[in-house]
Amino acid sequence: MPYPVALIDLGSNAVRLVLAEITPGAGYRILRKARAQTRLGRGVNGSLSPRAVRDTLQAVRGFLQTLPQGDGLKVLAVATAAARDADNRDSLLEPLRRDVGGEVSILSGPEEARLGALAALRSFRVVNGLVVDLGGGSLQVTEVRNRLPATTASFPLGAVRMTERFLHHDPPLPGEIEKLRREIRRHLAGALSERRKHGEMVGLGGTVRTLARIHLGLEYDQNDSRQGLRLPRPAITAIREKLQEQSLGERQRVPGLKPERADIILAGAVVVEELMTQVDSPALTVCKNGVRDGILLHEAFRSNGAATAEYPLPYTSRTFMGRRLRSGRNGSSKFREAVLGSLR
């Protein structure tokens, strides 16, 4: 029996709501999305800033007020790198637990990486390769072998974090860019040496999606053709070179670049460029789906004992009185086998 799920994702750059309908054993259907930029990952001292906590709580409460009062609505709340790495995370989590009505799950780096990989494997037939997910606080890299997620790695190289640590002038100084590159190489050089020329690279996350839109010169009222777009490394370098020369005001006017992302896109582009160099990848395939889609897939297939026991996620739900949403399906029997296998 299909049932509705409201997923709240507390990211390092933005907090998002996804309202979906889950069909157990089959998949999910997106009903509505909402986003609020709160920069939970702002600040470089290992603590969440009071402003970011306040803005995030306000956004979540606003999301909760919009949810349908439906019978059996399940609320899933997850947090990623910003909350995971903060020493004062309880200043956010305690009020959120009260608002949501239960626990808020903090995804580990490997969990975040594997969920992103599930979304990529659902989107494309990747046999062997790498799935890379660049967020505001961290970079996740998953090696795919024979269509299943294998090894994972998580690095503190998110676009928000790198911007705040290294890019302090407008436009950034060449020395700041070089220090940023050295930091990226310090994290990636040894960890990814065995993954060189390993196969296809699929990219997830806001930075990758934005680079694709800039590459295509898309405005926001145009048809979105980014899914499956192949971004050659020279194209990413060309975009980075242009962004590096521009002031923040100039970047805010670049076609395809949201003004609120203009301050962090350069650092994100440098991370992507260095990552592709480290693994000698000639191109990056853009995937618009990501961790949120992986969570919804996990929810759809977790009723199977193997998925729940072998790859648990501590979800919390609460029930609202009222109507149920309409039924629907999204998935396939072939992908069902792949998901359950990858959760082992």
N, C-alpha and C positions, 0 to 999 in steps of 0.2 A: 504494500500500500504506500503510495507516495506521501511524503510529508514535507513541510516547509522548514528551512533552516536559515537563520540569520547569522552570518559569519562576520565578526568584527576583528579586523586585522590592525594591530597597533604597530605600524612600521616606524622606521627611524625618520623618514621624511614626511609621511602622511598616515592618517588613520582612515581606514576604508570599511564600508559596509557592503556586503554582498547578500542579497536575499535570493535564495535559490530553492528549487524543489528537488528533493532527493527521491529517486526511485531505487530502493534497495536491490543490489545485485545487478543494476543496469547502468546507472549514471546519475546525471543531474541536469537541471535546466535553470539558467540564470533568469531571474525575474526583474531584478532591479539592482543598480549599483549607486553608491554615493562615496564621495571622497572629500576630506578636509585636510589641508596641509597644516601640520602642527609642529613639525621639526622636533619631534621627541628626541632625536639624536643630537640636537645642538648642545654645545658645551664640550670641552675637551678634558675635563678634570675627573671623569669617571662618575659623574653624578647627573641626574636629570635636572634640568633647570626648572624653577618654580613656574615660569611662564609656560614652558612646554607641557608640564603636567597639567596646569590649569586649562590650556587650550585643548589638550587631548581629552580631558574629562568632559569639557563642554561639548566637544564634538560627539563623543560617545553618547552622552545624554540626549543630544539632539537626534542622533540616529535611533535610539531606543524609542523615542516618542513617535517616530514615523512607522514603527513596525505594526503590521496588521494584528489585530486582536484575535488571532486564529487559534483554534483548538489544536494543541500539539506542536506549536511553534517551538523549535529548538534553537537556543542561542549558543554559538561557539565563539569564545573570545581567545585570541592568541596574540602573543607579543614576540618580537624578534630581537635583533641585536641591541637596540637602545636599552630596553628593559633588562635584557640578559646580562649586559655588561655593567649596569649601574649599581653602585653601592647603596643608593637610596630608592631602589625600585618599589619598596613598599609604600612610598608616598603616592605612587600611582596605583599600585595593585590593590591596596586596602579599600579605597573608595570605589574602585572598579568592581571589586567583588560584591560590594553592597549594591551597586547599580545593576550589575548583570544578574545577581542572585546566586552566585557561586564562584568557583575557582576560575582564574584566568591562566591559561596554559602558556608557559614560556618555552618556545621551541629551542632546542639545542641547535648548534651549528649543523651537525650531521642530519638531524630531523628536517631542518629547513632545506638543506641541500637535496635530500631524497624526495621531499614533497615537490620541489621545483622540477626535479628530474622526471617524476611521474607525469607532471603536466606536459613536459616536453615530449615524452614518449607517447603520450596520448595524441599529441599534435602531429608528430612526424615519425617516420619509420627510421629511427636511428639504430643501426645495428651495433656499431662500435664508434666511440667518440667521447666528447666532453660536453656536459651541460653546465653553463656558467650563469650564475644569477647574481647580478650586481644591484644591491639595494643602497639605502642611505647609510647604513651602519656597517655592513659587511659584504664580503664576496664569498659565495659558495661555489665550489667546483665539484662536480660528480663525474666520475668515469663510468661510461656505459659499456658493458660487454655483453654481446649476444642479446641485445634488446632489454637488458636489465641493469638497474643501478648497481654499481660495484663499490669502489672506494670513494670516499667523500673527504673534502677538506674545506675548512672555513677560515677566512682571513679577515682581519679588522681593517678592510680597505674600502669601506662604503663611501659614496660620493659626498655625503654630508660630512662625515668624519674627516676625510682627506682635505676637503675644502677648508674646514675650520682649523686644521692643524698646519696647513702649508700655504694656502693662498690668501695673503693678507693685503695685497695691493690691487688697484684697479686701473688698468689690467694687471694681472700677475707679473712679477718680475721673472726673468729667465732663471735666476738662481732659485726662486721658489719652485718653479716647475722641475728643475733638476733635483732638488731635495725630495720632491714628491716622487719622482721616478726612482730615486735610490731607495726610498722606503718601500715602494712596490716590489722592486727587485729583491730587496732583502727578504721579503716574505715569500716570494714566489720561486726564486731561483732553484733552491734545493727541492722544494716540495713538488714541483711540476716537471723536473728534469726527465723523469721516466715517461711522461705523457706526450713528448714531442712527436709530432706526425702520427698521432694515434687515431686519426679519423676525423669525422665531421665535428664541428663545434656549433652548438646551439646556444643562443644568448637569450636570457630572460631579464626582466626588471625594467624600471623606469628609464635608466640611462640608455639601455639598448633600444627601447622603443622610441625614445626621443632622437637618438642618432639616426634611426631609420626614417623618421618623419622629416628630419632636416635633410637627409640625403635625397628624399623624394620631393622636397619642397612643398610638402602638403600643408594646406591651411586646414582649420578644424571643421570647415563645412564641406570638405572634399571626401570622397570615398576613401576608406582606409584600406590600403593594399599592403600593409607591412607584414602580415603573417606569411612566413615562408620566404621573405625577402633575403637575398644573399648579399651581404655587405662585404666587399673586398677590403682587405687591410689598408691598401692605399687610399680608399675612399674615407675610411675612418681617420687616417692620418691627415688627409686634406681638411676634413671638418675640424679636427683638433687644431690644426695650424691656424685656420681662420678664427676660431673661437679664442685662441690664445692672444691674438692681436687686438681683439675687441674689448671695449669697456663694457661694464655691466649694462649700461643703457643701450649700447649697440646690440649686445646679445639678446636683450629683451625684445628686440624687433626682428630677430632672425625668423624667417618663415619656418613653421613647424615646431618652434621652441616655445613652450609655455613660459610667460614672463616669470612666474614664481619658481621655475626650475633653472633660470638663467644663471644664477650664482653658483650652482653646483655641477652644471653639465660639463665644464672644462675638466674638473678633477675626475669625473666619471669617464670622460673620453680618454684621458691619459691612462687610467686603470685598464680599460678595455684594450687600448693600443699595446700597452706593456704586456698584458696577458697573452694576446695573440702572438707577440714577438717571442715570449718565453716558450710557447709550445709550437712555434713555427706554423701557425695556422694561417692559410692564405685568405680565408673568408669566414664570416660569421653568419649563421642562419638565424633570422629573427623569429622568436616565438612570443606572441602576445600573451599567452597564458603563463601562469606562474604558481607560486606557493598556494595562493587561495584556491586555485583549481585543484591542486594536489590534495588539499584538505578536504574539499568536497568529494573528490574521488575516494579518498580514504573513508569518509563518512558513508558513501554509497556502498562500499564493499566490506565495511568492517563487521557486518553481521556474520560474515563467514568467520569461523573460529580461528583460522590460520592468520587472517589479517589482524584480528584484535590481539591475539596472544603473542604474535611474533613481532609486531610493530605497533605497540600501544601508543596512543596519544591521550593524555588526561583531559578529556572534554568535559564540559559542564553544560547542563541544559536547564531550562525552566519552561514551564507550560503556561500558555495564555489561554484563557477561556474564549470561545467564539468559533468562527467558521474555519474550515480548512480551505487551502488553496486548491486550484484545479490541478489535475494530474498531468503528467508528461514524462517523456523518456529522453535520455541522452546518453548513448553508450552502445557497446556491442559485446557479444559473447566472446569474440576473440580478444578484445581489450581487457575483458574481465579476467581472463586467464593471465594476461601479462601483468596486470595490477597486483593480483594476489601473489604471483610469483615474485615480483619485485619487493614485496613487503616481507619476504622471508629473510 
